[in-house]
């Protein structure tokens, strides 16, 4: 077997592992690709061949295999001549660069307005130095690419482009989540510790102030407990293998139970709370999940509606396959800029006020996850000073 053919078989085997995301394999694949790439570059630069090598050559099968291999990669790959001009590339690179035209014959600076990439290719070609960098491809939806540029045995260079846009977004979400959890935990813990230390230092005997301090400790411990419970619930919902029970549910029965859960809280604020749910609406789902969705939305409405206001739970059949639930309040409302982010974890419209009225900042995120798990959709409409309405659309059970 010819060396190039053997190398191609080796690359094909390892490319499968690389594409599956195995750590450490990518570096090895790049190395072997570099060997094959050097052969390709030599053939492309041959004085007997044009820049784009035709398949009608003495090594037709080898070249066809190499092209098939590169076109099968999800990552983009290009191979350049010693002066940095692109000699060959695979199909994935065209997609990553938001173009439909061939990149052959162009230099990096013509394809990507990124000086660091141009410099990395130059170093690989002239100094045989490998580089790792990240490049942003500007578009309506910009892409962030992780790029590995390696020399090809004094014969130009090769670059491998991997789309890491979603990976970086998830990393940011994780970092923000950790920061938010730390912040939310710090507030009640600081209050509990501060008042406990004060009581331990002698304030326990202060008949006037001690009861108030104990009350603060109790209230903050409840808030801490709610936060931990919501975090555990969110973790359960987002875990792999999470599923809901599927059983026939009378929506009016579940709605009434949710109303009774929040009625005492509404009464303490002298709010008018009522429900209008048509009888006979049946869905297939998890009773606990549906009730939690409605309780979270009603609880949110009660907290953000001033004394004397109104909270309603309404229902209506949309068509033969769907029905809609509405939780409507006459509260403070929200500006349009908040509506797209209201279901994010720990997102608060008014951070100061939100902590005053209670809540963990996770309730609406839990609602979004549960409704999605029930094959439904949730959205919100709001007007500042006039209130907010949450709409939950769910499938009806087949008759």
Secondary structure as the mmCIF struct_conf table of DSSP 4:
data_model
#
loop_
_struct_conf.conf_type_id
_struct_conf.id
_struct_conf.beg_label_comp_id
_struct_conf.beg_label_asym_id
_struct_conf.beg_label_seq_id
_struct_conf.end_label_comp_id
_struct_conf.end_label_asym_id
_struct_conf.end_label_seq_id
HELX_RH_AL_P HELX_RH_AL_P1 UNK A 3 UNK A 19
TURN_TY1_P TURN_TY1_P1 UNK A 20 UNK A 21
TURN_TY1_P TURN_TY1_P2 UNK A 23 UNK A 24
HELX_RH_AL_P HELX_RH_AL_P2 UNK A 25 UNK A 44
TURN_TY1_P TURN_TY1_P3 UNK A 45 UNK A 45
TURN_TY1_P TURN_TY1_P4 UNK A 47 UNK A 48
BEND BEND1 UNK A 49 UNK A 49
BEND BEND2 UNK A 51 UNK A 52
BEND BEND3 UNK A 55 UNK A 55
BEND BEND4 UNK A 57 UNK A 57
TURN_TY1_P TURN_TY1_P5 UNK A 58 UNK A 59
HELX_RH_AL_P HELX_RH_AL_P3 UNK A 60 UNK A 72
BEND BEND5 UNK A 74 UNK A 75
STRN STRN1 UNK A 76 UNK A 80
TURN_TY1_P TURN_TY1_P6 UNK A 82 UNK A 83
BEND BEND6 UNK A 84 UNK A 84
STRN STRN2 UNK A 85 UNK A 85
STRN STRN3 UNK A 86 UNK A 89
HELX_RH_AL_P HELX_RH_AL_P4 UNK A 91 UNK A 96
TURN_TY1_P TURN_TY1_P7 UNK A 97 UNK A 98
BEND BEND7 UNK A 101 UNK A 101
TURN_TY1_P TURN_TY1_P8 UNK A 104 UNK A 105
STRN STRN4 UNK A 107 UNK A 107
HELX_RH_AL_P HELX_RH_AL_P5 UNK A 108 UNK A 111
HELX_RH_AL_P HELX_RH_AL_P6 UNK A 115 UNK A 127
STRN STRN5 UNK A 131 UNK A 137
BEND BEND8 UNK A 139 UNK A 139
TURN_TY1_P TURN_TY1_P9 UNK A 140 UNK A 141
STRN STRN6 UNK A 143 UNK A 151
TURN_TY1_P TURN_TY1_P10 UNK A 153 UNK A 154
BEND BEND9 UNK A 155 UNK A 155
STRN STRN7 UNK A 157 UNK A 163
HELX_RH_AL_P HELX_RH_AL_P7 UNK A 165 UNK A 200
TURN_TY1_P TURN_TY1_P11 UNK A 201 UNK A 202
HELX_RH_3T_P HELX_RH_3T_P1 UNK A 203 UNK A 205
TURN_TY1_P TURN_TY1_P12 UNK A 207 UNK A 209
HELX_RH_AL_P HELX_RH_AL_P8 UNK A 210 UNK A 238
BEND BEND10 UNK A 239 UNK A 239
TURN_TY1_P TURN_TY1_P13 UNK A 240 UNK A 241
STRN STRN8 UNK A 247 UNK A 250
HELX_RH_AL_P HELX_RH_AL_P9 UNK A 251 UNK A 268
TURN_TY1_P TURN_TY1_P14 UNK A 269 UNK A 270
STRN STRN9 UNK A 272 UNK A 276
TURN_TY1_P TURN_TY1_P15 UNK A 279 UNK A 280
STRN STRN10 UNK A 282 UNK A 285
HELX_RH_AL_P HELX_RH_AL_P10 UNK A 287 UNK A 303
TURN_TY1_P TURN_TY1_P16 UNK A 304 UNK A 304
BEND BEND11 UNK A 305 UNK A 305
TURN_TY1_P TURN_TY1_P17 UNK A 307 UNK A 308
STRN STRN11 UNK A 310 UNK A 317
BEND BEND12 UNK A 319 UNK A 321
STRN STRN12 UNK A 322 UNK A 329
BEND BEND13 UNK A 331 UNK A 331
HELX_RH_AL_P HELX_RH_AL_P11 UNK A 336 UNK A 339
TURN_TY1_P TURN_TY1_P18 UNK A 340 UNK A 343
BEND BEND14 UNK A 344 UNK A 344
TURN_TY1_P TURN_TY1_P19 UNK A 345 UNK A 346
BEND BEND15 UNK A 349 UNK A 350
HELX_RH_AL_P HELX_RH_AL_P12 UNK A 351 UNK A 357
BEND BEND16 UNK A 361 UNK A 361
HELX_RH_AL_P HELX_RH_AL_P13 UNK A 363 UNK A 373
TURN_TY1_P TURN_TY1_P20 UNK A 374 UNK A 375
STRN STRN13 UNK A 377 UNK A 383
TURN_TY1_P TURN_TY1_P21 UNK A 384 UNK A 386
STRN STRN14 UNK A 387 UNK A 395
HELX_LH_PP_P HELX_LH_PP_P1 UNK A 396 UNK A 398
#
